Amino acid sequence: MKKEEIYFPDWERLLIGNTPWEFMWEVLLRTIIIFMALLIILRLMGKRMNAQLTISELAVMVTLGGIASAPMQLPDRGILVGIVVFICALAFQRGINLWAFRSRKIEMITQGDLSVILREGVLQIEEMEKARLSKDQVFAALRTHNVTQLGQVKRVYIEACGLFSVVKADQARQGLSVLPLKDEDMVQNLPLDQLYAACTRCGYVAETGQVQGTECPNCACDQWTPSVK
C-alpha cells in the first residue's frame, strides 16, 4: 500500500483492509468449517490435549493455530488445504505419541521427565533451578494442598506436563512455613518451635543452638528462622 493511500479516519481500510465486504460472508463460512474441523482433530488427538500440555503437545497446539488462521481469513487460500494440513498434524502427533510409548528415550525427548523438588521437608534447590522454579511457585502449590509448613510433606514432584504432585508425610515434623509473610494474622498464629530452626532458603531443619551463625549444609544459606511445629 502506498503512503498516499493511508489517511485517518479511513474506517473501511481500518476495519476490513483491502478485502471487499462480500468476502465477510465467506469468512463466516470458512470460520465455521475450519472450527468444526479443528474440533474433530482435537477430539481425535485424545483427552490429553484438553489437560496440561507437554512440550510436544504445546508445539502441536501452536501449529494448529497457525494452520487455522490462513484458510479462515485469506481469500486466496482454499479451505481444503488447511484441512489436509490438519490431518497431517494429527498423524504427526499420534505418530510421536506411539513412538514415545514404545521408547522411553523418545518419551524423554518429546515430553520431558518429572523432577523431585522436595524430599522429606527439604527443598531440592538444584532441581528447582533446573526446572526454573521459584520458591514462591512451590509454596503456592503446597498451599493448594492445605500445607502450612514443609515438614508436612514427604515428596513434591513437578510432572513433565507442569503439574505439581504432593505426597504428604505420614507424621509431620518441624518445617519451614509456606504461608506468605503479608498474611500477618496467619503467620502470627503459627506454632513456632524455638528449639529448632529452619533454613529460609531450602527448609533444612536443625537444632537452633547448632546452626546459628553457620551455613546450611544443604544449600549454604546462612539465614535461619524458627521452625513451625
C-alpha positions, 0 to 999 in steps of 0.5 A, a space after each residue: 500500500 502506498 503512503 498516499 493511500 493511508 489517511 485517518 479516519 479511513 474506517 473501511 481500510 481500518 476495519 476490513 483492509 483491502 478485502 471487499 465486504 462480500 468476502 465477510 460472508 465467506 469468512 463466516 463460512 470458512 470460520 465455521 468449517 475450519 472450527 468444526 474441523 479443528 474440533 474433530 482433530 482435537 477430539 481425535 488427538 485424545 483427552 490429553 490435549 484438553 489437560 496440561 500440555 507437554 512440550 510436544 503437545 504445546 508445539 502441536 497446539 501452536 501449529 494448529 493455530 497457525 494452520 487455522 488462521 490462513 484458510 479462515 481469513 485469506 481469500 486466496 487460500 482454499 479451505 481444503 488445504 488447511 484441512 489436509 494440513 490438519 490431518 497431517 498434524 494429527 498423524 504427526 502427533 499420534 505418530 510421536 505419541 506411539 513412538 514415545 510409548 514404545 521408547 522411553 528415550 523418545 518419551 524423554 525427548 518429546 515430553 520431558 521427565 518429572 523432577 523431585 523438588 522436595 524430599 522429606 521437608 527439604 527443598 531440592 534447590 538444584 532441581 528447582 533451578 533446573 526446572 526454573 522454579 521459584 520458591 514462591 511457585 512451590 509454596 503456592 502449590 503446597 498451599 493448594 494442598 492445605 500445607 502450612 509448613 514443609 515438614 508436612 510433606 514427604 515428596 513434591 514432584 513437578 510432572 513433565 506436563 507442569 503439574 505439581 504432585 504432593 505426597 504428604 508425610 505420614 507424621 509431620 515434623 518441624 518445617 519451614 512455613 509456606 504461608 506468605 509473610 503479608 498474611 500477618 494474622 496467619 503467620 502470627 498464629 503459627 506454632 513456632 518451635 524455638 528449639 529448632 530452626 529452619 533454613 529460609 532458603 531450602 527448609 533444612 531443619 536443625 537444632 537452633 543452638 547448632 546452626 546459628 551463625 553457620 551455613 546450611 549444609 544443604 544449600 549454604 544459606 546462612 539465614 535461619 528462622 524458627 521452625 513451625 511445629 
